[in-house]
Amino acid sequence: MILPDKYISIEQSLIGISAFILDVLGKDEITAEKLWIKFNKNNVKNSKLRLKEPPSFQKFIITLNFMYATDMLNYDIERKVLFNENIRT
């Protein structure tokens, strides 16, 4: 489930979904709810469907937890926003 393999495509793996989330997040600082809305708008409801099988909200949250655990993103408790620690200025 974390890495793609013979039975799990990149779009279904946590690493693959993480790449799409980082693409949507960019340099912004955004709440998890707004990130979910933006993620759906960019990857699911777009006329050029980027994800063949979009993740559920539960898998989206699991991916955010995975990304936080692996230092792909960080969370500011006071402002309640997510941001990409690696490109934050």
TORMI-240420 format. One record per atom (N, C-alpha, C): residue in one letter; y, x, z. Coordinates in steps of 0.1 Angstrom, whole numbers, plus 5000, padded with zeros to 4 digits. Layout:
REM TORMI-240420
<residu->A c2->Y c1->X c3->Z>
...
END
This chain:
REM TORMI-240420
<residu->M c2->4988 c1->5008 c3->5000>
<residu->M c2->5000 c1->5000 c3->5000>
<residu->M c2->5013 c1->5009 c3->5000>
<residu->I c2->5012 c1->5020 c3->5006>
<residu->I c2->5024 c1->5029 c3->5006>
<residu->I c2->5026 c1->5036 c3->4993>
<residu->L c2->5015 c1->5042 c3->4988>
<residu->L c2->5015 c1->5049 c3->4975>
<residu->L c2->5008 c1->5041 c3->4965>
<residu->P c2->5013 c1->5043 c3->4952>
<residu->P c2->5005 c1->5036 c3->4941>
<residu->P c2->4992 c1->5043 c3->4939>
<residu->D c2->4982 c1->5036 c3->4935>
<residu->D c2->4969 c1->5042 c3->4931>
<residu->D c2->4963 c1->5034 c3->4920>
<residu->K c2->4950 c1->5035 c3->4918>
<residu->K c2->4943 c1->5028 c3->4908>
<residu->K c2->4945 c1->5013 c3->4908>
<residu->Y c2->4946 c1->5007 c3->4920>
<residu->Y c2->4946 c1->4993 c3->4922>
<residu->Y c2->4960 c1->4987 c3->4926>
<residu->I c2->4969 c1->4996 c3->4930>
<residu->I c2->4982 c1->4992 c3->4935>
<residu->I c2->4993 c1->4998 c3->4925>
<residu->S c2->5000 c1->4990 c3->4918>
<residu->S c2->5010 c1->4995 c3->4909>
<residu->S c2->5022 c1->5000 c3->4917>
<residu->I c2->5031 c1->5008 c3->4910>
<residu->I c2->5043 c1->5013 c3->4916>
<residu->I c2->5052 c1->5002 c3->4922>
<residu->E c2->5053 c1->4991 c3->4914>
<residu->E c2->5061 c1->4980 c3->4918>
<residu->E c2->5056 c1->4973 c3->4931>
<residu->Q c2->5043 c1->4974 c3->4934>
<residu->Q c2->5037 c1->4968 c3->4946>
<residu->Q c2->5037 c1->4978 c3->4958>
<residu->S c2->5039 c1->4991 c3->4955>
<residu->S c2->5038 c1->5001 c3->4966>
<residu->S c2->5052 c1->5002 c3->4973>
<residu->L c2->5051 c1->5006 c3->4986>
<residu->L c2->5063 c1->5007 c3->4994>
<residu->L c2->5073 c1->5018 c3->4988>
<residu->I c2->5067 c1->5029 c3->4982>
<residu->I c2->5075 c1->5039 c3->4976>
<residu->I c2->5082 c1->5033 c3->4964>
<residu->G c2->5076 c1->5026 c3->4956>
<residu->G c2->5082 c1->5020 c3->4944>
<residu->G c2->5093 c1->5010 c3->4948>
<residu->I c2->5090 c1->5001 c3->4957>
<residu->I c2->5100 c1->4992 c3->4961>
<residu->I c2->5112 c1->4999 c3->4968>
<residu->S c2->5109 c1->5010 c3->4975>
<residu->S c2->5120 c1->5018 c3->4981>
<residu->S c2->5130 c1->5023 c3->4970>
<residu->A c2->5124 c1->5027 c3->4959>
<residu->A c2->5133 c1->5032 c3->4948>
<residu->A c2->5142 c1->5021 c3->4943>
<residu->F c2->5137 c1->5009 c3->4942>
<residu->F c2->5146 c1->4998 c3->4937>
<residu->F c2->5156 c1->4995 c3->4948>
<residu->I c2->5152 c1->4995 c3->4961>
<residu->I c2->5162 c1->4993 c3->4971>
<residu->I c2->5173 c1->5003 c3->4972>
<residu->L c2->5169 c1->5016 c3->4970>
<residu->L c2->5179 c1->5027 c3->4970>
<residu->L c2->5189 c1->5025 c3->4958>
<residu->D c2->5183 c1->5021 c3->4947>
<residu->D c2->5192 c1->5018 c3->4935>
<residu->D c2->5202 c1->5007 c3->4938>
<residu->V c2->5198 c1->4997 c3->4945>
<residu->V c2->5207 c1->4986 c3->4948>
<residu->V c2->5217 c1->4990 c3->4959>
<residu->L c2->5212 c1->4998 c3->4969>
<residu->L c2->5221 c1->5002 c3->4980>
<residu->L c2->5231 c1->5011 c3->4976>
<residu->G c2->5228 c1->5021 c3->4968>
<residu->G c2->5238 c1->5031 c3->4963>
<residu->G c2->5245 c1->5038 c3->4975>
<residu->K c2->5258 c1->5039 c3->4974>
<residu->K c2->5266 c1->5045 c3->4985>
<residu->K c2->5272 c1->5034 c3->4994>
<residu->D c2->5268 c1->5022 c3->4992>
<residu->D c2->5273 c1->5011 c3->5000>
<residu->D c2->5268 c1->5011 c3->5014>
<residu->E c2->5275 c1->5005 c3->5023>
<residu->E c2->5270 c1->5001 c3->5037>
<residu->E c2->5269 c1->4986 c3->5037>
<residu->I c2->5257 c1->4981 c3->5039>
<residu->I c2->5255 c1->4966 c3->5037>
<residu->I c2->5245 c1->4961 c3->5048>
<residu->T c2->5246 c1->4949 c3->5051>
<residu->T c2->5237 c1->4943 c3->5061>
<residu->T c2->5224 c1->4940 c3->5053>
<residu->A c2->5213 c1->4939 c3->5061>
<residu->A c2->5200 c1->4936 c3->5055>
<residu->A c2->5199 c1->4923 c3->5047>
<residu->E c2->5206 c1->4913 c3->5052>
<residu->E c2->5206 c1->4900 c3->5045>
<residu->E c2->5213 c1->4901 c3->5032>
<residu->K c2->5225 c1->4908 c3->5032>
<residu->K c2->5232 c1->4909 c3->5019>
<residu->K c2->5225 c1->4919 c3->5009>
<residu->L c2->5218 c1->4928 c3->5015>
<residu->L c2->5209 c1->4937 c3->5007>
<residu->L c2->5198 c1->4929 c3->5000>
<residu->W c2->5192 c1->4920 c3->5007>
<residu->W c2->5181 c1->4912 c3->5002>
<residu->W c2->5187 c1->4903 c3->4991>
<residu->I c2->5198 c1->4897 c3->4993>
<residu->I c2->5205 c1->4889 c3->4982>
<residu->I c2->5208 c1->4897 c3->4970>
<residu->K c2->5214 c1->4909 c3->4972>
<residu->K c2->5217 c1->4917 c3->4961>
<residu->K c2->5205 c1->4922 c3->4954>
<residu->F c2->5194 c1->4926 c3->4961>
<residu->F c2->5182 c1->4930 c3->4956>
<residu->F c2->5176 c1->4919 c3->4947>
<residu->N c2->5175 c1->4907 c3->4952>
<residu->N c2->5170 c1->4896 c3->4944>
<residu->N c2->5179 c1->4894 c3->4931>
<residu->K c2->5191 c1->4894 c3->4933>
<residu->K c2->5200 c1->4892 c3->4921>
<residu->K c2->5198 c1->4903 c3->4910>
<residu->N c2->5197 c1->4915 c3->4915>
<residu->N c2->5195 c1->4926 c3->4905>
<residu->N c2->5181 c1->4927 c3->4899>
<residu->N c2->5171 c1->4924 c3->4907>
<residu->N c2->5157 c1->4927 c3->4903>
<residu->N c2->5149 c1->4915 c3->4900>
<residu->V c2->5152 c1->4904 c3->4905>
<residu->V c2->5144 c1->4892 c3->4903>
<residu->V c2->5150 c1->4882 c3->4894>
<residu->K c2->5163 c1->4878 c3->4897>
<residu->K c2->5169 c1->4868 c3->4889>
<residu->K c2->5176 c1->4873 c3->4876>
<residu->N c2->5175 c1->4886 c3->4874>
<residu->N c2->5182 c1->4892 c3->4862>
<residu->N c2->5174 c1->4887 c3->4850>
<residu->S c2->5181 c1->4885 c3->4839>
<residu->S c2->5174 c1->4881 c3->4827>
<residu->S c2->5164 c1->4892 c3->4822>
<residu->K c2->5167 c1->4904 c3->4825>
<residu->K c2->5157 c1->4915 c3->4821>
<residu->K c2->5149 c1->4918 c3->4834>
<residu->L c2->5139 c1->4910 c3->4836>
<residu->L c2->5131 c1->4911 c3->4848>
<residu->L c2->5126 c1->4925 c3->4851>
<residu->R c2->5132 c1->4932 c3->4861>
<residu->R c2->5128 c1->4946 c3->4863>
<residu->R c2->5115 c1->4947 c3->4871>
<residu->L c2->5113 c1->4937 c3->4880>
<residu->L c2->5100 c1->4937 c3->4887>
<residu->L c2->5091 c1->4926 c3->4882>
<residu->K c2->5079 c1->4929 c3->4878>
<residu->K c2->5070 c1->4919 c3->4873>
<residu->K c2->5066 c1->4910 c3->4885>
<residu->E c2->5063 c1->4916 c3->4896>
<residu->E c2->5059 c1->4908 c3->4908>
<residu->E c2->5069 c1->4912 c3->4919>
<residu->P c2->5079 c1->4904 c3->4921>
<residu->P c2->5089 c1->4907 c3->4931>
<residu->P c2->5083 c1->4906 c3->4945>
<residu->P c2->5087 c1->4915 c3->4954>
<residu->P c2->5081 c1->4914 c3->4968>
<residu->P c2->5086 c1->4902 c3->4976>
<residu->S c2->5079 c1->4898 c3->4985>
<residu->S c2->5083 c1->4887 c3->4994>
<residu->S c2->5093 c1->4893 c3->5004>
<residu->F c2->5100 c1->4885 c3->5011>
<residu->F c2->5109 c1->4889 c3->5021>
<residu->F c2->5102 c1->4898 c3->5032>
<residu->Q c2->5090 c1->4894 c3->5036>
<residu->Q c2->5082 c1->4901 c3->5046>
<residu->Q c2->5080 c1->4915 c3->5041>
<residu->K c2->5076 c1->4917 c3->5028>
<residu->K c2->5073 c1->4930 c3->5023>
<residu->K c2->5086 c1->4938 c3->5022>
<residu->F c2->5097 c1->4931 c3->5019>
<residu->F c2->5110 c1->4938 c3->5018>
<residu->F c2->5114 c1->4944 c3->5032>
<residu->I c2->5112 c1->4936 c3->5042>
<residu->I c2->5115 c1->4941 c3->5056>
<residu->I c2->5105 c1->4953 c3->5060>
<residu->I c2->5093 c1->4952 c3->5056>
<residu->I c2->5083 c1->4962 c3->5059>
<residu->I c2->5088 c1->4975 c3->5051>
<residu->T c2->5093 c1->4973 c3->5039>
<residu->T c2->5097 c1->4985 c3->5031>
<residu->T c2->5110 c1->4991 c3->5038>
<residu->L c2->5119 c1->4983 c3->5043>
<residu->L c2->5130 c1->4988 c3->5050>
<residu->L c2->5126 c1->4996 c3->5063>
<residu->N c2->5116 c1->4991 c3->5070>
<residu->N c2->5111 c1->4998 c3->5082>
<residu->N c2->5105 c1->5011 c3->5077>
<residu->F c2->5097 c1->5011 c3->5066>
<residu->F c2->5092 c1->5024 c3->5061>
<residu->F c2->5103 c1->5033 c3->5057>
<residu->M c2->5113 c1->5028 c3->5051>
<residu->M c2->5124 c1->5037 c3->5047>
<residu->M c2->5131 c1->5043 c3->5059>
<residu->Y c2->5133 c1->5035 c3->5069>
<residu->Y c2->5140 c1->5040 c3->5081>
<residu->Y c2->5131 c1->5050 c3->5088>
<residu->A c2->5118 c1->5048 c3->5088>
<residu->A c2->5109 c1->5058 c3->5095>
<residu->A c2->5108 c1->5071 c3->5087>
<residu->T c2->5110 c1->5071 c3->5074>
<residu->T c2->5110 c1->5083 c3->5066>
<residu->T c2->5123 c1->5088 c3->5063>
<residu->D c2->5134 c1->5084 c3->5070>
<residu->D c2->5147 c1->5089 c3->5069>
<residu->D c2->5153 c1->5087 c3->5055>
<residu->M c2->5149 c1->5076 c3->5048>
<residu->M c2->5155 c1->5073 c3->5035>
<residu->M c2->5168 c1->5066 c3->5037>
<residu->L c2->5169 c1->5058 c3->5048>
<residu->L c2->5181 c1->5051 c3->5051>
<residu->L c2->5183 c1->5051 c3->5066>
<residu->N c2->5195 c1->5047 c3->5070>
<residu->N c2->5198 c1->5047 c3->5084>
<residu->N c2->5205 c1->5034 c3->5087>
<residu->Y c2->5206 c1->5030 c3->5100>
<residu->Y c2->5211 c1->5018 c3->5105>
<residu->Y c2->5221 c1->5020 c3->5115>
<residu->D c2->5233 c1->5015 c3->5113>
<residu->D c2->5244 c1->5016 c3->5123>
<residu->D c2->5243 c1->5003 c3->5132>
<residu->I c2->5240 c1->5005 c3->5145>
<residu->I c2->5237 c1->4994 c3->5154>
<residu->I c2->5250 c1->4986 c3->5157>
<residu->E c2->5261 c1->4993 c3->5158>
<residu->E c2->5274 c1->4987 c3->5162>
<residu->E c2->5279 c1->4978 c3->5151>
<residu->R c2->5278 c1->4982 c3->5138>
<residu->R c2->5283 c1->4974 c3->5127>
<residu->R c2->5272 c1->4966 c3->5120>
<residu->K c2->5260 c1->4969 c3->5124>
<residu->K c2->5248 c1->4962 c3->5119>
<residu->K c2->5247 c1->4963 c3->5103>
<residu->V c2->5248 c1->4976 c3->5098>
<residu->V c2->5248 c1->4978 c3->5084>
<residu->V c2->5237 c1->4989 c3->5081>
<residu->L c2->5231 c1->4988 c3->5070>
<residu->L c2->5222 c1->4999 c3->5064>
<residu->L c2->5230 c1->5007 c3->5055>
<residu->F c2->5226 c1->5020 c3->5055>
<residu->F c2->5233 c1->5029 c3->5045>
<residu->F c2->5223 c1->5041 c3->5042>
<residu->N c2->5225 c1->5047 c3->5031>
<residu->N c2->5217 c1->5058 c3->5026>
<residu->N c2->5223 c1->5071 c3->5033>
<residu->E c2->5216 c1->5076 c3->5042>
<residu->E c2->5220 c1->5088 c3->5050>
<residu->E c2->5222 c1->5100 c3->5040>
<residu->N c2->5214 c1->5101 c3->5030>
<residu->N c2->5214 c1->5113 c3->5021>
<residu->N c2->5226 c1->5114 c3->5012>
<residu->I c2->5233 c1->5103 c3->5009>
<residu->I c2->5245 c1->5104 c3->5001>
<residu->I c2->5257 c1->5098 c3->5007>
<residu->R c2->5256 c1->5096 c3->5020>
<residu->R c2->5268 c1->5091 c3->5028>
<residu->R c2->5279 c1->5102 c3->5028>
<residu->T c2->5291 c1->5099 c3->5026>
<residu->T c2->5302 c1->5109 c3->5027>
<residu->T c2->5309 c1->5109 c3->5040>
END
